[in-house]
Amino acid sequence: MLDVAAKDPIIVGMVGNLEPGKPDFRKNLDRFRKNPLYLGIRYGYLWDRNLAAELAKPEFIAGLKDLAAAGLSLDTANPSVKALGDVVRISDAVPNLRVVIDHLPALVVPRGSAERGTYERLLRTIQQRPQVYVKVSAVLRKLDDKPVSTRLADHKEKIDILWDTFGQDRLLYGSDWPNSEPSAPYPQVLRIVREYFEAKGRDVAEKYFWKNSVKAYRWKRRDPSQPMGA
């Protein structure tokens, strides 16, 4: 992927696939961090991995500390109330690590009072961690056999929760393409969030679509036509 990215300046960075708890993690981290396009790693509940179980291991925490010391970020996946609790544990253990919560709108807001209370408590806790960012992506997500609405009004509530919690400085754009294809074509996926954030003004929209990603990932522009980045 780095070889592909090197040939196309439209790509200003990528997030890789390393496992912080593995014996070869530091070696691989030292190798890849030398490439300015390597901006972080992704770890969570995907690829048969269990973030909560790994967080109980000292070697995993040590790997996250190495990641933070290298100035790189951690993307988490996939969103759930349990994963939000893991983000709190991560930021407690490694407070200088920048964390990006992927696809949080895909988390169906709990309706039961107990789980809803846990969800809201965790969001309030994460709100106090300025090094944690949230991707407003996977907004259009197919559930069961119901048709996916492409009306902003039908998705506004879950975006509002994130806006009210994290504000204009910690929300990032994410397309979730090509995983978004079963839900809606990309132009419709983009239109929903453009409609929401552009209604809040140009400054807010620019933060959402690119400026906040500079803070989260520390990418640098590769072409004069691109915004400044880091």
C-alpha positions in Angstrom: 0.0 0.0 0.0 2.9 2.4 0.7 4.3 1.6 -2.7 1.0 2.5 -4.3 0.6 5.6 -2.2 4.2 6.8 -3.1 3.1 7.0 -6.8 0.0 9.1 -6.3 0.1 12.4 -4.3 -3.6 12.4 -3.8 -2.8 9.9 -1.0 -1.4 11.9 1.9 -1.2 9.0 4.4 -2.4 5.6 5.4 -3.2 3.6 8.5 -1.4 0.2 8.7 -2.0 -3.2 10.2 0.4 -4.0 13.1 -0.4 -5.8 16.4 1.0 -3.9 19.4 1.2 -7.1 21.6 3.3 -9.1 19.2 7.1 -9.6 19.8 7.9 -8.1 16.4 5.8 -5.0 16.8 8.5 -2.6 17.8 10.7 -3.8 14.9 7.9 -3.3 12.4 6.9 0.0 13.9 10.5 1.3 13.6 10.6 0.1 10.0 7.3 1.7 8.8 7.4 4.9 10.8 10.3 6.0 8.7 7.9 6.4 5.8 6.1 9.8 6.2 2.9 8.3 4.7 2.6 5.8 7.5 0.5 7.6 10.1 -0.8 5.0 12.5 -2.4 1.6 12.9 -5.9 0.2 13.3 -6.9 -2.3 16.0 -10.3 -3.3 17.5 -13.0 -5.9 17.0 -12.2 -7.0 13.5 -10.0 -9.6 11.9 -10.9 -12.0 14.8 -9.2 -9.7 17.3 -10.4 -8.8 20.7 -9.3 -5.3 21.9 -10.6 -5.8 25.5 -8.6 -9.0 25.9 -5.4 -7.4 24.5 -5.7 -4.4 26.8 -5.3 -6.7 29.8 -1.7 -7.6 28.6 1.2 -5.4 29.6 3.0 -6.0 26.3 0.0 -4.6 24.4 0.0 -1.4 26.5 3.7 -1.1 26.0 3.2 -1.3 22.2 0.6 1.5 22.4 3.1 3.6 24.3 5.6 3.0 21.6 3.0 4.0 19.0 2.4 7.3 20.9 6.1 8.0 21.3 6.5 7.6 17.6 3.8 10.3 17.1 1.4 7.9 15.3 -2.3 7.4 15.9 -4.6 4.5 16.7 -7.9 3.8 14.8 -10.4 1.6 16.6 -13.0 -0.7 15.1 -15.8 -1.8 15.1 -18.1 0.6 17.1 -20.0 -0.7 20.1 -20.7 0.3 23.7 -18.0 -2.1 24.7 -15.5 -0.6 22.3 -16.2 2.9 23.8 -15.2 1.5 27.2 -12.0 0.2 25.6 -11.2 3.7 24.3 -11.5 5.1 27.8 -9.1 2.4 29.0 -6.7 3.2 26.3 -6.7 6.9 27.0 -6.3 6.2 30.7 -3.2 4.0 30.0 -1.7 6.1 27.2 -3.0 9.6 27.6 -0.7 11.0 24.9 -1.9 8.6 22.2 -4.2 10.1 19.6 -7.2 7.8 19.0 -9.7 7.9 16.2 -13.0 6.1 16.8 -14.1 4.7 13.4 -17.6 4.7 12.1 -19.3 5.7 15.4 -22.7 6.5 13.7 -22.9 2.8 12.8 -23.4 2.1 16.5 -27.2 1.7 17.0 -28.0 4.0 20.0 -29.2 1.7 22.7 -32.9 1.9 23.7 -32.7 0.1 27.0 -32.3 2.4 29.9 -29.3 0.7 31.4 -27.2 0.3 28.2 -28.3 3.8 27.1 -27.0 5.2 30.3 -23.7 3.4 29.9 -23.4 4.7 26.3 -24.1 8.3 27.4 -21.7 8.1 30.3 -18.9 6.8 28.1 -19.5 9.5 25.6 -19.3 12.1 28.3 -16.0 10.6 29.6 -14.5 10.5 26.1 -15.6 14.1 25.6 -13.1 15.0 28.3 -10.2 13.4 26.3 -9.2 16.0 23.7 -6.8 13.5 22.0 -9.7 11.3 21.0 -11.4 12.0 17.6 -14.5 10.5 16.0 -15.2 9.6 12.4 -18.7 10.5 11.3 -18.8 7.8 8.8 -21.0 4.8 8.0 -24.0 7.1 8.5 -25.9 5.2 5.9 -25.8 1.6 7.1 -28.1 -1.2 6.0 -29.8 -2.9 8.9 -31.8 -6.1 8.4 -33.9 -6.0 5.2 -35.1 -2.5 5.6 -34.4 0.0 2.8 -31.8 2.6 3.6 -33.1 6.2 3.8 -31.1 8.8 2.0 -32.9 11.7 3.8 -30.8 13.6 6.3 -33.8 13.9 8.6 -33.7 10.2 9.2 -30.1 10.2 10.3 -29.8 13.6 11.9 -30.5 12.4 15.5 -27.4 10.2 15.7 -25.2 12.9 14.1 -26.6 15.5 16.5 -25.5 13.3 19.5 -21.9 13.3 18.3 -22.0 17.0 17.4 -23.4 18.0 20.8 -20.8 15.8 22.5 -17.6 16.5 20.5 -18.3 19.8 18.7 -16.6 21.2 15.6 -13.0 20.3 16.5 -13.0 16.5 16.9 -15.3 15.1 14.2 -13.7 13.8 11.0 -15.1 12.8 7.6 -14.9 9.2 6.5 -16.5 7.6 3.5 -16.4 4.0 4.6 -16.2 3.2 0.8 -16.4 0.6 -0.6 -18.2 -0.9 2.5 -20.8 1.8 2.0 -21.9 0.4 -1.4 -24.6 -2.0 -0.1 -26.3 0.9 1.6 -26.1 3.6 -1.0 -23.9 4.9 -3.9 -21.0 7.1 -2.8 -22.6 10.4 -4.0 -25.5 9.8 -1.7 -23.3 8.9 1.2 -21.3 12.1 0.7 -24.4 14.3 0.3 -25.9 13.4 3.7 -22.9 14.7 5.6 -22.3 17.6 3.3 -25.8 18.8 3.9 -25.4 18.5 7.6 -22.0 20.1 8.1 -22.3 22.8 5.4 -25.4 24.0 7.0 -23.2 25.0 10.0 -21.0 27.2 7.8 -17.9 27.0 5.8 -15.5 27.1 8.8 -17.2 24.1 10.4 -17.4 22.2 7.1 -13.7 22.7 6.5 -12.8 21.4 9.9 -14.9 18.3 9.4 -13.8 17.5 5.9 -10.0 18.1 6.3 -8.7 20.3 9.1 -9.5 18.0 12.0 -7.9 15.1 10.2 -4.6 17.1 10.2 -4.8 17.2 14.0 -5.7 13.5 14.3 -3.2 12.1 11.8 -0.5 14.8 11.3 -0.5 14.3 7.5 1.4 16.7 5.3 0.5 17.9 1.8 2.2 16.3 -1.2 1.1 18.7 -3.9 0.8 22.5 -4.0 -2.9 22.2 -4.9 -3.6 20.6 -1.5 -4.3 22.4 1.7 -1.3 22.9 4.0 -1.9 20.0 6.4 0.6 19.6 9.2 
